[in-house]
Amino acid sequence: MITRCVLCGGLLSPTTRTFEYDWKRQQTVTIEDVPMHVCQDCGEAYMEPETSRALDEIAQPLLLGASGAEAQPLARLRFLSSPARERPLALVSA
């Protein structure tokens, strides 16, 4: 993982944040406690590639199975990861 922000050069700090998938402004999947690295100066957030792939695996089936014309929350989940790697161990409804 990079240690400095590519936008401003600030230092990155590990943290967790809520991440929201917004599909065609119709459905959303919200995933809490996603591990990220955030710039201390400008606030830009970065994810490990494995975390990004895991989020895609979580959200895609939910979004692809969604239908409806009005914006609506589809799911709210929590990201639980192993200390050794940022791969979800489980997802629990939040």
Number of C-alpha atoms within 10 A of each C-alpha: 9 11 14 16 20 12 9 12 13 17 16 22 16 13 12 14 15 15 19 15 18 17 15 10 11 16 20 21 21 17 23 20 15 20 23 21 23 23 22 15 12 14 14 15 17 20 17 14 11 13 20 17 12 15 19 12 11 17 21 14 10 14 19 9 8 14 11 8 9 9 13 15 12 18 17 17 19 18 26 17 17 10 7 6 10 20 18 17 10 11 15 11 10 11
